[in-house]
């Protein structure tokens, strides 16, 4: 069955069919051990990795780094600064490198072997977001290793991004828990809603930012000194985090206050309340199909794991090895 012509409601109806529901449950009983094993391994790896890089960066011996040049991207740390206990950190990071390398190679291989169709990006059983997250997580983490082994402080940028993405991937392992799968679906759908909101918001934000930069170009307000300062200030204004007197420092105080009121009316009152209403509607829709969502989340997990297992591990006694859930779910 192809999934290119199915909408979300079709998936719900499909998952509610008794044979399909039983098939998903049978497959889940077979693969859940792989699922929880991978989840436990990833949690342990992320915990130890967090401890390792924090242990690396918070040693008293590193206080001499304060005397280093401001351009830390090219700074290096001599080996004699580090005690022998860093050998344990190095040993773990070598093991972690193997884990990261395997995950990244597996994802790239699957991406080349089965390129995702456009329709798979937004279907309820798709794993596009999690697969993209894995690739970014593996890529940033892997990119930090050359700088680490070169003892360069430039490793901190990809290292911290990879750390955040690695912890974010733990959301994948909440999909199979009935009490949490509901929230993972809401978050996935919310990201899609927010992405559409950002497009509209930027159309409003950019011209108002440029106008404020021009008006306060020769003023003493540092919040609008440059376009990028103005952009951050207008974003804070949208969230109600900026308090400033717009009538001060401008040659056109009336125009400044008019733009300020207009931006508040459009961005803060209209758009922000629209996105809140949109997210509330999303929560209501997901909640109405909570049971079906749970089965679809488990089906998505099965699809991701089954493609990555050896053929000998994809069946149980009495089941044909040639039969796959992919043939049913698309």
VOTORVEX-912312 format. One record per residue (C-alpha): residue in three letters; x, y, z. Coordinates in Angstrom, 2 decimals. Layout:
<vextor res="ALA" xx="X" yy="Y" zz="Z"/>
...
END
This chain:
<vextor res="UNK" xx="0.00" yy="0.00" zz="0.00"/>
<vextor res="UNK" xx="1.47" yy="3.32" zz="-1.00"/>
<vextor res="UNK" xx="1.35" yy="6.18" zz="1.47"/>
<vextor res="UNK" xx="1.56" yy="8.97" zz="-1.10"/>
<vextor res="UNK" xx="-2.23" yy="9.41" zz="-1.31"/>
<vextor res="UNK" xx="-3.12" yy="8.94" zz="2.35"/>
<vextor res="UNK" xx="-4.02" yy="11.73" zz="4.70"/>
<vextor res="UNK" xx="-3.85" yy="11.61" zz="8.48"/>
<vextor res="UNK" xx="-7.42" yy="10.39" zz="8.92"/>
<vextor res="UNK" xx="-6.75" yy="7.52" zz="6.51"/>
<vextor res="UNK" xx="-3.86" yy="6.44" zz="8.71"/>
<vextor res="UNK" xx="-6.11" yy="6.51" zz="11.77"/>
<vextor res="UNK" xx="-8.74" yy="4.37" zz="10.06"/>
<vextor res="UNK" xx="-6.07" yy="2.02" zz="8.78"/>
<vextor res="UNK" xx="-4.52" yy="1.54" zz="12.24"/>
<vextor res="UNK" xx="-7.93" yy="0.84" zz="13.80"/>
<vextor res="UNK" xx="-8.50" yy="-2.23" zz="11.61"/>
<vextor res="UNK" xx="-8.28" yy="-5.27" zz="13.84"/>
<vextor res="UNK" xx="-5.79" yy="-7.26" zz="11.68"/>
<vextor res="UNK" xx="-3.53" yy="-4.23" zz="11.36"/>
<vextor res="UNK" xx="-3.70" yy="-3.47" zz="15.07"/>
<vextor res="UNK" xx="-2.83" yy="-7.08" zz="15.90"/>
<vextor res="UNK" xx="0.01" yy="-7.07" zz="13.40"/>
<vextor res="UNK" xx="1.46" yy="-3.87" zz="14.89"/>
<vextor res="UNK" xx="1.21" yy="-5.33" zz="18.39"/>
<vextor res="UNK" xx="2.91" yy="-8.58" zz="17.31"/>
<vextor res="UNK" xx="5.71" yy="-6.66" zz="15.65"/>
<vextor res="UNK" xx="6.02" yy="-4.41" zz="18.68"/>
<vextor res="UNK" xx="6.35" yy="-7.42" zz="20.99"/>
<vextor res="UNK" xx="9.22" yy="-8.60" zz="18.82"/>
<vextor res="UNK" xx="11.09" yy="-5.31" zz="18.42"/>
<vextor res="UNK" xx="10.45" yy="-3.61" zz="21.74"/>
<vextor res="UNK" xx="13.56" yy="-5.19" zz="23.26"/>
<vextor res="UNK" xx="15.69" yy="-3.63" zz="20.52"/>
<vextor res="UNK" xx="13.87" yy="-0.37" zz="21.08"/>
<vextor res="UNK" xx="14.39" yy="-0.22" zz="24.82"/>
<vextor res="UNK" xx="17.93" yy="-1.55" zz="24.49"/>
<vextor res="UNK" xx="18.85" yy="1.20" zz="22.07"/>
<vextor res="UNK" xx="17.09" yy="3.76" zz="24.26"/>
<vextor res="UNK" xx="18.99" yy="2.63" zz="27.35"/>
<vextor res="UNK" xx="22.29" yy="2.63" zz="25.46"/>
<vextor res="UNK" xx="21.67" yy="6.13" zz="24.09"/>
<vextor res="UNK" xx="20.72" yy="7.46" zz="27.53"/>
<vextor res="UNK" xx="23.86" yy="5.98" zz="29.09"/>
<vextor res="UNK" xx="26.03" yy="7.33" zz="26.28"/>
<vextor res="UNK" xx="24.56" yy="10.83" zz="26.53"/>
<vextor res="UNK" xx="24.87" yy="10.88" zz="30.32"/>
<vextor res="UNK" xx="28.51" yy="9.78" zz="30.25"/>
<vextor res="UNK" xx="29.28" yy="12.10" zz="27.34"/>
<vextor res="UNK" xx="27.83" yy="15.08" zz="29.23"/>
<vextor res="UNK" xx="29.83" yy="14.20" zz="32.32"/>
<vextor res="UNK" xx="32.98" yy="13.67" zz="30.25"/>
<vextor res="UNK" xx="32.96" yy="17.02" zz="28.43"/>
<vextor res="UNK" xx="31.96" yy="18.90" zz="31.60"/>
<vextor res="UNK" xx="34.77" yy="17.13" zz="33.46"/>
<vextor res="UNK" xx="37.13" yy="18.14" zz="30.67"/>
<vextor res="UNK" xx="36.16" yy="21.80" zz="30.80"/>
<vextor res="UNK" xx="35.87" yy="22.42" zz="34.55"/>
<vextor res="UNK" xx="39.27" yy="21.36" zz="35.87"/>
<vextor res="UNK" xx="41.36" yy="23.70" zz="38.05"/>
<vextor res="UNK" xx="44.32" yy="22.97" zz="35.77"/>
<vextor res="UNK" xx="42.51" yy="24.81" zz="32.99"/>
<vextor res="UNK" xx="42.54" yy="28.15" zz="34.81"/>
<vextor res="UNK" xx="45.55" yy="29.14" zz="32.73"/>
<vextor res="UNK" xx="43.22" yy="29.27" zz="29.71"/>
<vextor res="UNK" xx="42.06" yy="32.67" zz="30.95"/>
<vextor res="UNK" xx="45.40" yy="34.08" zz="29.86"/>
<vextor res="UNK" xx="44.99" yy="32.78" zz="26.31"/>
<vextor res="UNK" xx="44.23" yy="35.05" zz="23.34"/>
<vextor res="UNK" xx="40.66" yy="36.18" zz="22.69"/>
<vextor res="UNK" xx="40.64" yy="34.25" zz="19.41"/>
<vextor res="UNK" xx="39.92" yy="30.89" zz="21.03"/>
<vextor res="UNK" xx="39.05" yy="29.30" zz="17.70"/>
<vextor res="UNK" xx="42.75" yy="28.80" zz="17.05"/>
<vextor res="UNK" xx="43.86" yy="28.36" zz="20.66"/>
<vextor res="UNK" xx="45.44" yy="25.07" zz="21.69"/>
<vextor res="UNK" xx="45.94" yy="23.53" zz="25.09"/>
<vextor res="UNK" xx="49.31" yy="21.95" zz="25.91"/>
<vextor res="UNK" xx="49.17" yy="18.29" zz="26.96"/>
<vextor res="UNK" xx="51.11" yy="18.95" zz="30.16"/>
<vextor res="UNK" xx="48.13" yy="20.90" zz="31.55"/>
<vextor res="UNK" xx="46.11" yy="17.73" zz="31.89"/>
<vextor res="UNK" xx="46.55" yy="15.08" zz="34.57"/>
<vextor res="UNK" xx="46.51" yy="11.37" zz="33.85"/>
<vextor res="UNK" xx="42.83" yy="11.09" zz="34.85"/>
<vextor res="UNK" xx="41.94" yy="12.51" zz="31.46"/>
<vextor res="UNK" xx="42.94" yy="9.14" zz="30.02"/>
<vextor res="UNK" xx="39.58" yy="7.83" zz="31.26"/>
<vextor res="UNK" xx="37.77" yy="10.61" zz="29.40"/>
<vextor res="UNK" xx="39.79" yy="9.90" zz="26.27"/>
<vextor res="UNK" xx="38.98" yy="6.20" zz="26.50"/>
<vextor res="UNK" xx="35.24" yy="6.86" zz="26.77"/>
<vextor res="UNK" xx="35.27" yy="9.41" zz="23.95"/>
<vextor res="UNK" xx="36.94" yy="6.80" zz="21.75"/>
<vextor res="UNK" xx="34.09" yy="4.38" zz="22.52"/>
<vextor res="UNK" xx="31.56" yy="7.16" zz="21.98"/>
<vextor res="UNK" xx="33.17" yy="7.87" zz="18.61"/>
<vextor res="UNK" xx="32.43" yy="4.29" zz="17.54"/>
<vextor res="UNK" xx="28.79" yy="4.69" zz="18.58"/>
<vextor res="UNK" xx="28.44" yy="8.02" zz="16.77"/>
<vextor res="UNK" xx="30.15" yy="6.68" zz="13.68"/>
<vextor res="UNK" xx="27.87" yy="3.64" zz="13.51"/>
<vextor res="UNK" xx="24.71" yy="5.73" zz="13.93"/>
<vextor res="UNK" xx="25.78" yy="8.26" zz="11.32"/>
<vextor res="UNK" xx="26.92" yy="5.67" zz="8.75"/>
<vextor res="UNK" xx="23.70" yy="3.70" zz="9.25"/>
<vextor res="UNK" xx="21.54" yy="6.76" zz="8.69"/>
<vextor res="UNK" xx="23.44" yy="7.86" zz="5.59"/>
<vextor res="UNK" xx="23.26" yy="4.33" zz="4.20"/>
<vextor res="UNK" xx="19.50" yy="4.16" zz="4.77"/>
<vextor res="UNK" xx="19.09" yy="7.61" zz="3.25"/>
<vextor res="UNK" xx="20.90" yy="6.53" zz="0.09"/>
<vextor res="UNK" xx="19.23" yy="3.11" zz="-0.03"/>
<vextor res="UNK" xx="15.69" yy="4.42" zz="0.52"/>
<vextor res="UNK" xx="15.49" yy="8.15" zz="-0.26"/>
<vextor res="UNK" xx="12.40" yy="9.54" zz="1.50"/>
<vextor res="UNK" xx="9.58" yy="10.79" zz="-0.68"/>
<vextor res="UNK" xx="8.10" yy="14.22" zz="-0.04"/>
<vextor res="UNK" xx="4.89" yy="12.61" zz="1.26"/>
<vextor res="UNK" xx="6.85" yy="10.84" zz="4.01"/>
<vextor res="UNK" xx="7.99" yy="14.10" zz="5.60"/>
<vextor res="UNK" xx="4.64" yy="14.79" zz="7.23"/>
<vextor res="UNK" xx="2.88" yy="11.43" zz="7.57"/>
<vextor res="UNK" xx="2.12" yy="10.16" zz="11.09"/>
<vextor res="UNK" xx="4.30" yy="7.04" zz="10.77"/>
<vextor res="UNK" xx="7.23" yy="8.82" zz="9.19"/>
<vextor res="UNK" xx="10.55" yy="9.17" zz="10.99"/>
<vextor res="UNK" xx="11.89" yy="12.07" zz="8.93"/>
<vextor res="UNK" xx="12.35" yy="14.43" zz="11.88"/>
<vextor res="UNK" xx="14.13" yy="11.85" zz="14.01"/>
<vextor res="UNK" xx="16.33" yy="10.67" zz="11.17"/>
<vextor res="UNK" xx="17.29" yy="14.26" zz="10.36"/>
<vextor res="UNK" xx="17.99" yy="14.80" zz="14.05"/>
<vextor res="UNK" xx="20.24" yy="11.73" zz="14.14"/>
<vextor res="UNK" xx="22.23" yy="12.92" zz="11.12"/>
<vextor res="UNK" xx="22.71" yy="16.41" zz="12.56"/>
<vextor res="UNK" xx="23.58" yy="14.99" zz="15.98"/>
<vextor res="UNK" xx="26.14" yy="12.60" zz="14.53"/>
<vextor res="UNK" xx="27.56" yy="15.19" zz="12.16"/>
<vextor res="UNK" xx="28.12" yy="17.92" zz="14.77"/>
<vextor res="UNK" xx="29.51" yy="15.48" zz="17.33"/>
<vextor res="UNK" xx="31.85" yy="13.91" zz="14.80"/>
<vextor res="UNK" xx="33.01" yy="17.37" zz="13.72"/>
<vextor res="UNK" xx="34.16" yy="18.12" zz="17.28"/>
<vextor res="UNK" xx="36.65" yy="15.23" zz="17.41"/>
<vextor res="UNK" xx="39.40" yy="16.66" zz="15.16"/>
<vextor res="UNK" xx="39.49" yy="19.83" zz="17.27"/>
<vextor res="UNK" xx="39.41" yy="17.74" zz="20.46"/>
<vextor res="UNK" xx="42.38" yy="15.58" zz="19.49"/>
<vextor res="UNK" xx="44.19" yy="18.72" zz="18.30"/>
<vextor res="UNK" xx="43.54" yy="20.21" zz="21.77"/>
<vextor res="UNK" xx="41.77" yy="23.19" zz="20.21"/>
<vextor res="UNK" xx="39.04" yy="25.10" zz="22.01"/>
<vextor res="UNK" xx="37.18" yy="25.30" zz="18.69"/>
<vextor res="UNK" xx="35.70" yy="21.91" zz="19.62"/>
<vextor res="UNK" xx="33.20" yy="23.59" zz="21.97"/>
<vextor res="UNK" xx="30.91" yy="24.86" zz="19.19"/>
<vextor res="UNK" xx="30.07" yy="21.53" zz="17.47"/>
<vextor res="UNK" xx="30.40" yy="19.73" zz="20.79"/>
<vextor res="UNK" xx="27.66" yy="21.72" zz="22.52"/>
<vextor res="UNK" xx="25.34" yy="21.61" zz="19.50"/>
<vextor res="UNK" xx="25.82" yy="17.85" zz="19.23"/>
<vextor res="UNK" xx="25.17" yy="17.49" zz="22.96"/>
<vextor res="UNK" xx="21.82" yy="19.29" zz="22.72"/>
<vextor res="UNK" xx="20.76" yy="17.34" zz="19.62"/>
<vextor res="UNK" xx="21.76" yy="14.05" zz="21.26"/>
<vextor res="UNK" xx="19.58" yy="14.73" zz="24.28"/>
<vextor res="UNK" xx="16.77" yy="15.90" zz="21.99"/>
<vextor res="UNK" xx="16.83" yy="12.51" zz="20.22"/>
<vextor res="UNK" xx="15.77" yy="10.89" zz="23.48"/>
<vextor res="UNK" xx="12.28" yy="12.12" zz="22.57"/>
<vextor res="UNK" xx="12.24" yy="9.30" zz="20.03"/>
<vextor res="UNK" xx="12.25" yy="6.77" zz="22.85"/>
<vextor res="UNK" xx="9.14" yy="8.26" zz="24.44"/>
<vextor res="UNK" xx="7.04" yy="7.50" zz="21.36"/>
<vextor res="UNK" xx="6.44" yy="3.91" zz="22.41"/>
<vextor res="UNK" xx="5.14" yy="4.86" zz="25.86"/>
<vextor res="UNK" xx="1.41" yy="5.42" zz="25.74"/>
<vextor res="UNK" xx="1.45" yy="8.26" zz="28.26"/>
<vextor res="UNK" xx="4.17" yy="10.17" zz="26.35"/>
<vextor res="UNK" xx="3.47" yy="9.39" zz="22.68"/>
<vextor res="UNK" xx="0.68" yy="11.98" zz="22.78"/>
<vextor res="UNK" xx="3.18" yy="14.72" zz="23.66"/>
<vextor res="UNK" xx="5.70" yy="13.71" zz="20.99"/>
<vextor res="UNK" xx="3.00" yy="13.98" zz="18.32"/>
<vextor res="UNK" xx="1.98" yy="17.40" zz="19.62"/>
<vextor res="UNK" xx="5.59" yy="18.60" zz="19.52"/>
<vextor res="UNK" xx="6.09" yy="17.30" zz="15.98"/>
<vextor res="UNK" xx="2.89" yy="18.93" zz="14.76"/>
<vextor res="UNK" xx="3.65" yy="22.12" zz="16.69"/>
<vextor res="UNK" xx="7.00" yy="22.47" zz="14.90"/>
<vextor res="UNK" xx="5.15" yy="22.36" zz="11.58"/>
<vextor res="UNK" xx="2.69" yy="25.02" zz="12.77"/>
<vextor res="UNK" xx="5.46" yy="27.22" zz="14.13"/>
<vextor res="UNK" xx="7.43" yy="26.91" zz="10.87"/>
<vextor res="UNK" xx="4.45" yy="28.36" zz="8.99"/>
<vextor res="UNK" xx="4.07" yy="31.05" zz="11.64"/>
<vextor res="UNK" xx="7.74" yy="32.04" zz="11.34"/>
<vextor res="UNK" xx="7.34" yy="32.70" zz="7.61"/>
<vextor res="UNK" xx="4.47" yy="35.13" zz="8.23"/>
<vextor res="UNK" xx="6.23" yy="36.63" zz="11.25"/>
<vextor res="UNK" xx="9.39" yy="37.38" zz="9.25"/>
<vextor res="UNK" xx="7.35" yy="39.21" zz="6.62"/>
<vextor res="UNK" xx="6.17" yy="41.51" zz="9.43"/>
<vextor res="UNK" xx="9.40" yy="41.62" zz="11.44"/>
<vextor res="UNK" xx="11.92" yy="42.52" zz="8.73"/>
<vextor res="UNK" xx="10.29" yy="45.75" zz="7.41"/>
<vextor res="UNK" xx="9.52" yy="47.02" zz="10.93"/>
<vextor res="UNK" xx="13.09" yy="46.27" zz="11.98"/>
<vextor res="UNK" xx="14.50" yy="48.17" zz="9.01"/>
<vextor res="UNK" xx="12.20" yy="51.11" zz="9.71"/>
<vextor res="UNK" xx="13.21" yy="51.27" zz="13.39"/>
<vextor res="UNK" xx="16.90" yy="51.10" zz="12.44"/>
<vextor res="UNK" xx="16.49" yy="54.05" zz="10.08"/>
<vextor res="UNK" xx="14.52" yy="56.17" zz="12.56"/>
<vextor res="UNK" xx="16.95" yy="55.60" zz="15.47"/>
<vextor res="UNK" xx="20.08" yy="55.59" zz="13.30"/>
<vextor res="UNK" xx="21.65" yy="58.59" zz="15.06"/>
<vextor res="UNK" xx="20.10" yy="58.12" zz="18.49"/>
<vextor res="UNK" xx="21.57" yy="56.94" zz="21.78"/>
<vextor res="UNK" xx="19.38" yy="53.82" zz="21.91"/>
<vextor res="UNK" xx="21.82" yy="50.92" zz="21.59"/>
<vextor res="UNK" xx="18.92" yy="48.52" zz="21.04"/>
<vextor res="UNK" xx="18.54" yy="49.93" zz="17.50"/>
<vextor res="UNK" xx="22.15" yy="50.81" zz="16.73"/>
<vextor res="UNK" xx="22.41" yy="48.25" zz="13.91"/>
<vextor res="UNK" xx="19.94" yy="46.15" zz="11.96"/>
<vextor res="UNK" xx="20.84" yy="43.01" zz="13.94"/>
<vextor res="UNK" xx="20.47" yy="44.82" zz="17.26"/>
<vextor res="UNK" xx="17.10" yy="46.08" zz="16.07"/>
<vextor res="UNK" xx="16.09" yy="42.59" zz="14.97"/>
<vextor res="UNK" xx="16.80" yy="41.17" zz="18.43"/>
<vextor res="UNK" xx="15.06" yy="44.12" zz="20.08"/>
<vextor res="UNK" xx="11.93" yy="43.73" zz="17.95"/>
<vextor res="UNK" xx="11.85" yy="40.02" zz="18.75"/>
<vextor res="UNK" xx="12.06" yy="40.85" zz="22.46"/>
<vextor res="UNK" xx="9.29" yy="43.37" zz="21.92"/>
<vextor res="UNK" xx="7.11" yy="40.62" zz="20.43"/>
<vextor res="UNK" xx="7.54" yy="38.59" zz="23.61"/>
<vextor res="UNK" xx="7.04" yy="41.59" zz="25.86"/>
<vextor res="UNK" xx="10.62" yy="41.49" zz="27.13"/>
<vextor res="UNK" xx="11.74" yy="44.96" zz="25.99"/>
<vextor res="UNK" xx="10.98" yy="48.17" zz="27.86"/>
<vextor res="UNK" xx="12.22" yy="51.38" zz="26.28"/>
<vextor res="UNK" xx="11.00" yy="54.90" zz="25.55"/>
<vextor res="UNK" xx="10.54" yy="55.10" zz="21.78"/>
<vextor res="UNK" xx="9.98" yy="58.87" zz="21.86"/>
<vextor res="UNK" xx="13.55" yy="59.50" zz="23.07"/>
<vextor res="UNK" xx="16.44" yy="59.92" zz="20.66"/>
<vextor res="UNK" xx="14.41" yy="60.01" zz="17.45"/>
<vextor res="UNK" xx="13.95" yy="63.01" zz="15.18"/>
<vextor res="UNK" xx="10.44" yy="61.73" zz="14.47"/>
<vextor res="UNK" xx="8.95" yy="60.69" zz="17.85"/>
<vextor res="UNK" xx="5.42" yy="60.60" zz="16.44"/>
<vextor res="UNK" xx="6.43" yy="58.19" zz="13.68"/>
<vextor res="UNK" xx="8.43" yy="56.07" zz="16.13"/>
<vextor res="UNK" xx="5.46" yy="55.69" zz="18.47"/>
<vextor res="UNK" xx="3.15" yy="54.93" zz="15.53"/>
<vextor res="UNK" xx="5.43" yy="52.16" zz="14.29"/>
<vextor res="UNK" xx="5.74" yy="50.85" zz="17.83"/>
<vextor res="UNK" xx="1.96" yy="50.66" zz="18.28"/>
<vextor res="UNK" xx="1.44" yy="49.16" zz="14.81"/>
<vextor res="UNK" xx="4.04" yy="46.46" zz="15.40"/>
<vextor res="UNK" xx="2.53" yy="45.58" zz="18.78"/>
<vextor res="UNK" xx="-0.92" yy="45.33" zz="17.23"/>
<vextor res="UNK" xx="0.16" yy="43.08" zz="14.37"/>
<vextor res="UNK" xx="2.92" yy="40.95" zz="15.91"/>
<vextor res="UNK" xx="2.16" yy="40.85" zz="19.62"/>
<vextor res="UNK" xx="-1.63" yy="40.97" zz="19.71"/>
<vextor res="UNK" xx="-2.64" yy="39.40" zz="16.38"/>
<vextor res="UNK" xx="0.07" yy="36.92" zz="15.33"/>
<vextor res="UNK" xx="1.06" yy="35.71" zz="18.78"/>
<vextor res="UNK" xx="-2.54" yy="35.00" zz="19.75"/>
<vextor res="UNK" xx="-3.11" yy="33.32" zz="16.40"/>
<vextor res="UNK" xx="-0.26" yy="30.87" zz="16.97"/>
<vextor res="UNK" xx="-1.52" yy="30.15" zz="20.50"/>
<vextor res="UNK" xx="-4.97" yy="29.39" zz="19.09"/>
<vextor res="UNK" xx="-3.41" yy="27.25" zz="16.36"/>
<vextor res="UNK" xx="-1.44" yy="25.21" zz="18.90"/>
<vextor res="UNK" xx="-4.57" yy="24.76" zz="21.04"/>
<vextor res="UNK" xx="-6.44" yy="23.43" zz="18.01"/>
<vextor res="UNK" xx="-3.54" yy="21.07" zz="17.28"/>
<vextor res="UNK" xx="-3.63" yy="19.71" zz="20.84"/>
<vextor res="UNK" xx="-7.38" yy="19.12" zz="20.55"/>
<vextor res="UNK" xx="-7.04" yy="17.23" zz="17.28"/>
<vextor res="UNK" xx="-4.22" yy="15.04" zz="18.56"/>
<vextor res="UNK" xx="-6.08" yy="14.34" zz="21.79"/>
<vextor res="UNK" xx="-9.16" yy="13.19" zz="19.86"/>
<vextor res="UNK" xx="-7.11" yy="10.40" zz="18.24"/>
<vextor res="UNK" xx="-4.81" yy="9.57" zz="21.14"/>
<vextor res="UNK" xx="-5.25" yy="5.77" zz="20.91"/>
<vextor res="UNK" xx="-4.66" yy="5.66" zz="17.15"/>
<vextor res="UNK" xx="-1.70" yy="8.00" zz="17.50"/>
<vextor res="UNK" xx="-0.08" yy="5.59" zz="19.92"/>
<vextor res="UNK" xx="-0.33" yy="2.68" zz="17.47"/>
<vextor res="UNK" xx="0.98" yy="4.84" zz="14.64"/>
<vextor res="UNK" xx="3.92" yy="5.92" zz="16.78"/>
<vextor res="UNK" xx="4.74" yy="2.29" zz="17.50"/>
<vextor res="UNK" xx="4.46" yy="1.54" zz="13.79"/>
<vextor res="UNK" xx="6.93" yy="4.34" zz="13.05"/>
<vextor res="UNK" xx="9.36" yy="2.86" zz="15.58"/>
<vextor res="UNK" xx="9.01" yy="-0.58" zz="14.00"/>
<vextor res="UNK" xx="9.72" yy="0.80" zz="10.53"/>
<vextor res="UNK" xx="12.88" yy="2.56" zz="11.69"/>
<vextor res="UNK" xx="14.26" yy="-0.40" zz="13.65"/>
<vextor res="UNK" xx="13.37" yy="-3.13" zz="11.17"/>
<vextor res="UNK" xx="15.34" yy="-1.50" zz="8.34"/>
<vextor res="UNK" xx="18.44" yy="-1.44" zz="10.53"/>
<vextor res="UNK" xx="18.40" yy="-5.05" zz="11.72"/>
<vextor res="UNK" xx="19.95" yy="-8.06" zz="10.06"/>
<vextor res="UNK" xx="17.47" yy="-10.24" zz="8.13"/>
<vextor res="UNK" xx="17.85" yy="-13.08" zz="10.66"/>
<vextor res="UNK" xx="16.49" yy="-10.85" zz="13.46"/>
<vextor res="UNK" xx="13.40" yy="-9.62" zz="11.56"/>
<vextor res="UNK" xx="11.17" yy="-12.63" zz="12.15"/>
<vextor res="UNK" xx="9.96" yy="-14.90" zz="14.89"/>
<vextor res="UNK" xx="8.84" yy="-18.55" zz="14.77"/>
<vextor res="UNK" xx="5.88" yy="-19.00" zz="12.45"/>
<vextor res="UNK" xx="6.42" yy="-15.75" zz="10.55"/>
<vextor res="UNK" xx="7.80" yy="-15.53" zz="7.03"/>
<vextor res="UNK" xx="11.05" yy="-13.59" zz="6.82"/>
<vextor res="UNK" xx="9.88" yy="-11.99" zz="3.61"/>
<vextor res="UNK" xx="6.92" yy="-10.32" zz="5.27"/>
<vextor res="UNK" xx="7.49" yy="-6.74" zz="6.37"/>
<vextor res="UNK" xx="5.35" yy="-4.13" zz="8.07"/>
<vextor res="UNK" xx="6.61" yy="-1.72" zz="5.40"/>
<vextor res="UNK" xx="4.42" yy="-3.55" zz="2.89"/>
<vextor res="UNK" xx="1.37" yy="-2.65" zz="4.95"/>
<vextor res="UNK" xx="2.31" yy="0.82" zz="6.18"/>
<vextor res="UNK" xx="3.86" yy="1.98" zz="2.97"/>
END
